[in-house]
Amino acid sequence: MHLNVKPPPQYLLFREILKLGSSLPWQDAMQRLTGQRKMSAGAILDYFRPLIDWLKVQNRNEKAGWATECPEFLSNGDQVAKQWLSKYNLEAQSRYYEESEVEWAYATNITDETEKKQVEARLELSKFEKEVARNASDILLAYNISKLTESGRQLFAISNIGTSALKNQTVLEKVSSLQKTFTLL
């Protein structure tokens, strides 16, 4: 059965506005629909004013949010992870800085001596990355820390960095030799 019902004019106007899609700026479409170009949430705020005022009174002495560290809500694994990450960050900062200093010395003064120091620095950093990757993986597994938590994501990233560390001195020396060859070309 088909009813021949004529839709209200507002419906037809709204349908015409929707047909425009993104062919007009939204302000122009709104002016066609409402007769004004500016949008205001004033009516909604007026409607909810009694609730807003009541909530302000109820929450007057409440502190919104939470502290950045809430040990009573953290699992033991999260606490261990946060402590380990804090120590890791200090050590990693120092290790990466030292390695970048050696890299800079080599890049600005290419000699056999600076090349040897560069290889040694890369090896030390590689050992460090492998060690911390193993430790990060151990913590993830031992405490069943989710990769969805902040500390879990950080531990997972660190464990992945370690797996990409170069494996031995021979590889580093070959890479260094190739760098030297291409630098001289």
C-alpha positions as CSV (number, residue, x, y, z in Angstrom):
1,M,0.0,0.0,0.0
2,H,1.4,3.4,-1.0
3,L,0.4,6.5,1.0
4,N,0.6,9.7,-0.8
5,V,1.9,11.8,2.1
6,K,3.4,15.2,1.4
7,P,6.5,15.8,3.6
8,P,6.7,19.0,5.5
9,P,8.5,22.0,3.9
10,Q,11.3,21.8,6.5
11,Y,12.1,18.3,5.4
12,L,12.3,19.3,1.7
13,L,14.6,22.2,2.6
14,F,16.8,20.0,4.7
15,R,17.0,17.5,1.9
16,E,18.0,20.1,-0.6
17,I,20.8,21.4,1.8
18,L,22.1,17.8,2.3
19,K,22.2,17.4,-1.5
20,L,24.7,20.2,-1.7
21,G,27.3,18.0,0.0
22,S,30.6,19.9,0.2
23,S,29.9,22.1,-2.8
24,L,29.3,25.1,-0.5
25,P,31.0,26.2,2.7
26,W,28.9,25.0,5.7
27,Q,28.2,28.6,6.6
28,D,26.4,29.2,3.3
29,A,24.4,26.0,3.6
30,M,23.4,27.0,7.1
31,Q,22.3,30.4,6.0
32,R,20.0,28.8,3.4
33,L,18.6,26.5,6.0
34,T,18.3,28.9,9.0
35,G,18.7,32.4,7.6
36,Q,21.9,33.0,9.7
37,R,25.6,32.2,9.1
38,K,26.7,31.8,12.7
39,M,26.2,28.8,14.9
40,S,25.6,29.0,18.7
41,A,25.2,26.4,21.4
42,G,23.4,29.0,23.5
43,A,20.0,27.4,23.3
44,I,21.4,24.0,24.5
45,L,23.4,25.7,27.3
46,D,20.2,27.5,28.3
47,Y,18.3,24.3,28.4
48,F,20.9,22.6,30.5
49,R,21.6,25.6,32.7
50,P,19.8,24.2,35.8
51,L,21.8,21.0,35.6
52,I,25.1,22.8,35.0
53,D,24.4,25.1,38.1
54,W,23.5,22.1,40.2
55,L,26.7,20.2,39.2
56,K,28.8,23.2,40.0
57,V,27.4,23.2,43.5
58,Q,27.8,19.4,43.9
59,N,31.4,19.4,42.7
60,R,32.5,22.6,44.3
61,N,35.2,21.0,46.5
62,E,36.1,18.3,44.1
63,K,39.5,18.2,42.3
64,A,39.0,17.2,38.7
65,G,41.4,14.6,37.1
66,W,44.0,12.5,38.8
67,A,47.7,12.6,39.6
68,T,50.1,11.6,36.9
69,E,51.3,8.7,39.1
70,C,48.7,6.7,40.9
71,P,50.6,3.8,42.4
72,E,47.6,2.4,44.3
73,F,45.9,1.9,40.9
74,L,49.0,0.5,39.1
75,S,49.6,-3.2,39.0
76,N,52.9,-4.5,40.4
77,G,54.1,-5.0,36.8
78,D,53.3,-1.4,35.8
79,Q,55.2,-0.2,38.8
80,V,58.2,-2.3,37.9
81,A,58.0,-1.2,34.3
82,K,57.8,2.5,35.2
83,Q,60.9,2.2,37.5
84,W,62.8,0.3,34.9
85,L,61.8,2.7,32.1
86,S,63.0,5.6,34.3
87,K,66.4,4.1,34.7
88,Y,66.5,3.1,31.0
89,N,65.8,6.6,29.9
90,L,68.7,8.1,31.9
91,E,71.1,5.4,30.7
92,A,69.9,5.5,27.0
93,Q,70.2,9.3,26.9
94,S,73.8,9.0,28.1
95,R,74.7,6.1,25.7
96,Y,73.1,7.8,22.6
97,Y,74.8,11.1,23.4
98,E,78.2,9.4,23.7
99,E,77.7,7.5,20.4
100,S,76.6,10.7,18.6
101,E,79.7,12.5,19.8
102,V,81.9,9.7,18.3
103,E,79.9,9.8,15.1
104,W,80.4,13.5,14.9
105,A,84.1,13.2,15.5
106,Y,84.4,10.7,12.7
107,A,82.2,12.7,10.3
108,T,84.3,15.8,10.8
109,N,87.7,14.1,10.9
110,I,87.8,10.9,8.9
111,T,90.9,9.0,10.0
112,D,91.6,5.4,10.9
113,E,91.6,6.3,14.6
114,T,88.2,8.0,14.5
115,E,86.8,5.1,12.3
116,K,88.0,2.6,14.9
117,K,86.3,4.6,17.7
118,Q,83.2,4.9,15.6
119,V,83.0,1.1,15.2
120,E,83.7,0.6,18.9
121,A,81.0,3.1,19.9
122,R,78.5,1.4,17.6
123,L,79.3,-2.0,19.0
124,E,78.9,-0.7,22.6
125,L,75.5,0.9,21.6
126,S,74.5,-2.3,19.9
127,K,75.3,-4.4,23.0
128,F,73.4,-1.9,25.1
129,E,70.3,-2.1,22.8
130,K,70.3,-5.9,22.8
131,E,70.6,-6.0,26.6
132,V,67.8,-3.6,27.2
133,A,65.7,-5.3,24.6
134,R,66.0,-8.6,26.4
135,N,65.3,-6.9,29.7
136,A,62.2,-5.1,28.3
137,S,60.9,-8.4,26.8
138,D,61.5,-10.1,30.1
139,I,59.5,-7.5,32.0
140,L,56.6,-7.7,29.4
141,L,56.4,-11.4,29.8
142,A,57.1,-11.8,33.5
143,Y,54.4,-9.3,34.5
144,N,52.1,-9.9,31.6
145,I,52.0,-6.2,30.8
146,S,49.6,-5.2,28.0
147,K,51.0,-3.4,25.0
148,L,48.0,-1.1,25.2
149,T,49.4,0.6,28.4
150,E,51.8,3.5,28.1
151,S,54.6,1.5,29.8
152,G,53.7,-1.6,27.7
153,R,54.1,0.4,24.5
154,Q,57.4,1.8,25.6
155,L,58.7,-1.6,26.6
156,F,57.5,-3.2,23.3
157,A,59.3,-0.4,21.3
158,I,62.5,-0.9,23.2
159,S,62.4,-4.7,22.7
160,N,62.0,-4.1,19.0
161,I,64.9,-1.6,18.8
162,G,67.2,-4.2,20.3
163,T,66.3,-6.8,17.7
164,S,67.5,-4.5,15.0
165,A,70.9,-3.9,16.6
166,L,73.9,-4.9,14.4
167,K,75.0,-8.4,15.4
168,N,78.8,-8.4,15.3
169,Q,82.0,-6.4,14.8
170,T,82.7,-7.9,11.3
171,V,79.4,-6.4,10.0
172,L,80.2,-3.0,11.6
173,E,83.7,-3.0,10.1
174,K,82.3,-3.9,6.6
175,V,79.8,-1.1,6.9
176,S,82.5,1.3,8.0
177,S,84.7,0.2,5.1
178,L,81.9,0.8,2.6
179,Q,81.2,4.2,4.1
180,K,84.9,5.1,3.7
181,T,84.9,4.0,0.1
182,F,81.8,6.0,-0.8
183,T,83.1,9.0,1.1
184,L,86.3,9.0,-1.0
185,L,84.4,8.8,-4.3
